[in-house]
């Protein structure tokens, strides 16, 4: 899993003017790479409970979400596309990671993502 996250994930960052045109090849490529990384996130998180939780959280949240997915989400204009991306990421996260958190708090690895959601 670690090798896949470190070597197989690539989401290019293009100027907003380039990706605003959804029919452009760059925009389509960036979107395919983003959704591929979301699928990898969901697969990594499936190992929670089998592999040590800290390893799964490191790969899924610290490396995949914060290093790749969040950059793309932050560069996506606010609107339905951004909301869909955020919803899919949230759907990947195991509920048990949040069971012992006090109201208004989140996992340290999700701080930047949480701040984006609040906006």
HUPE-V232459 format. One record per residue. N is the residue number from 1. RES is the residue in three letters. SS is DSSP state (2 for helix, 1 for strand, 0 for the rest). Layout:
n=[N & N]
res=[RES & RES]
ss=[SS & SS]
This chain:
n=[1 & 2 & 3 & 4 & 5 & 6 & 7 & 8 & 9 & 10 & 11 & 12 & 13 & 14 & 15 & 16 & 17 & 18 & 19 & 20 & 21 & 22 & 23 & 24 & 25 & 26 & 27 & 28 & 29 & 30 & 31 & 32 & 33 & 34 & 35 & 36 & 37 & 38 & 39 & 40 & 41 & 42 & 43 & 44 & 45 & 46 & 47 & 48 & 49 & 50 & 51 & 52 & 53 & 54 & 55 & 56 & 57 & 58 & 59 & 60 & 61 & 62 & 63 & 64 & 65 & 66 & 67 & 68 & 69 & 70 & 71 & 72 & 73 & 74 & 75 & 76 & 77 & 78 & 79 & 80 & 81 & 82 & 83 & 84 & 85 & 86 & 87 & 88 & 89 & 90 & 91 & 92 & 93 & 94 & 95 & 96 & 97 & 98 & 99 & 100 & 101 & 102 & 103 & 104 & 105 & 106 & 107 & 108 & 109 & 110 & 111 & 112 & 113 & 114 & 115 & 116 & 117 & 118 & 119]
res=[UNK & UNK & UNK & UNK & UNK & UNK & UNK & UNK & UNK & UNK & UNK & UNK & UNK & UNK & UNK & UNK & UNK & UNK & UNK & UNK & UNK & UNK & UNK & UNK & UNK & UNK & UNK & UNK & UNK & UNK & UNK & UNK & UNK & UNK & UNK & UNK & UNK & UNK & UNK & UNK & UNK & UNK & UNK & UNK & UNK & UNK & UNK & UNK & UNK & UNK & UNK & UNK & UNK & UNK & UNK & UNK & UNK & UNK & UNK & UNK & UNK & UNK & UNK & UNK & UNK & UNK & UNK & UNK & UNK & UNK & UNK & UNK & UNK & UNK & UNK & UNK & UNK & UNK & UNK & UNK & UNK & UNK & UNK & UNK & UNK & UNK & UNK & UNK & UNK & UNK & UNK & UNK & UNK & UNK & UNK & UNK & UNK & UNK & UNK & UNK & UNK & UNK & UNK & UNK & UNK & UNK & UNK & UNK & UNK & UNK & UNK & UNK & UNK & UNK & UNK & UNK & UNK & UNK & UNK]
ss=[0 & 2 & 2 & 2 & 2 & 2 & 2 & 2 & 0 & 0 & 0 & 0 & 0 & 0 & 0 & 2 & 2 & 2 & 2 & 0 & 0 & 0 & 0 & 0 & 2 & 2 & 2 & 2 & 2 & 2 & 2 & 2 & 2 & 2 & 2 & 2 & 2 & 2 & 2 & 2 & 2 & 2 & 2 & 2 & 2 & 0 & 0 & 1 & 0 & 0 & 1 & 0 & 2 & 2 & 2 & 2 & 2 & 2 & 2 & 2 & 2 & 2 & 2 & 2 & 2 & 2 & 2 & 2 & 2 & 2 & 2 & 2 & 2 & 2 & 2 & 0 & 0 & 0 & 0 & 2 & 2 & 2 & 2 & 2 & 2 & 2 & 2 & 2 & 2 & 2 & 2 & 2 & 0 & 0 & 2 & 2 & 2 & 2 & 0 & 0 & 0 & 0 & 0 & 0 & 0 & 0 & 0 & 2 & 2 & 2 & 2 & 2 & 2 & 2 & 2 & 2 & 2 & 2 & 0]
